[in-house]
Amino acid sequence: MVEKGIRIIDVKDVSPTEVPWGALRILFDREKGVVRDAGLHIHITEVKPGVRHEPHTHDRDEIIFVLEGRGSEHSPSGPIEVGPGQVIYIPAGVEHGTGNMGDGILKLIVIFPSETMPRG
């Protein structure tokens, strides 16, 4: 919905992009987002129970808001448990990977300060 330049996105209406460890709902992205002119990349990640996104790096900082579930964030010094209400800041070039430690979906909001999602 658009009202005088304001856009309202209902996340349930955003088709998921399936990945081996779960799904992405890409909200803001110059190439693939529902909104393509916001100047940043934001998506909702849903990680399946017992699965992890393999360790990787990006050339940009990453910010992850934990919405639901229990997770484990891989870090250079070892795993860090995370849960709802926490925010994970990952500087560019730092190896990381998020795993689902719970029985339900681990739901995250992922933000990159770039127009598209960095490869990694």
NORSULPE-V492852 format. One record per residue. RES is the residue in one letter. PSI is psi in whole degrees, -180 to 180 (none if undefined). BURIAL is + if it has 9 or more other ideal C-beta (glycine too) atoms within 8 Angstrom, else -. Layout:
[[RES:PSI:BURIAL] [RES:PSI:BURIAL]]
This chain:
[[M:139:-] [V:129:-] [E:103:-] [K:49:-] [G:-15:-] [I:132:-] [R:134:-] [I:123:-] [I:125:+] [D:112:-] [V:-35:-] [K:-18:-] [D:-4:-] [V:118:+] [S:134:-] [P:147:-] [T:114:+] [E:137:-] [V:163:-] [P:-31:-] [W:0:+] [G:-129:+] [A:154:+] [L:138:+] [R:102:+] [I:114:+] [L:-52:+] [F:121:+] [D:133:+] [R:-34:-] [E:-38:-] [K:-1:-] [G:162:+] [V:-41:-] [V:125:+] [R:5:+] [D:25:-] [A:-13:-] [G:13:-] [L:169:+] [H:128:+] [I:132:+] [H:160:+] [I:128:+] [T:136:+] [E:112:+] [V:129:+] [K:152:+] [P:137:+] [G:10:-] [V:155:+] [R:149:+] [H:123:+] [E:147:-] [P:138:-] [H:175:+] [T:164:+] [H:158:+] [D:9:-] [R:156:+] [D:155:+] [E:141:+] [I:129:+] [I:124:+] [F:125:+] [V:117:+] [L:-47:+] [E:151:-] [G:179:+] [R:132:+] [G:175:+] [S:123:+] [E:120:+] [H:132:+] [S:164:+] [P:-26:-] [S:4:-] [G:176:-] [P:147:-] [I:122:-] [E:139:+] [V:156:+] [G:-179:+] [P:139:-] [G:-5:-] [Q:152:-] [V:133:-] [I:125:+] [Y:124:-] [I:110:+] [P:154:-] [A:138:-] [G:-5:-] [V:128:+] [E:137:+] [H:166:+] [G:135:+] [T:132:+] [G:153:+] [N:118:+] [M:-4:-] [G:-175:+] [D:-18:-] [G:-171:-] [I:139:+] [L:116:+] [K:129:+] [L:149:+] [I:125:+] [V:130:+] [I:132:+] [F:135:+] [P:59:-] [S:162:+] [E:-19:-] [T:162:+] [M:125:+] [P:149:+] [R:148:-] [G:none:-]]
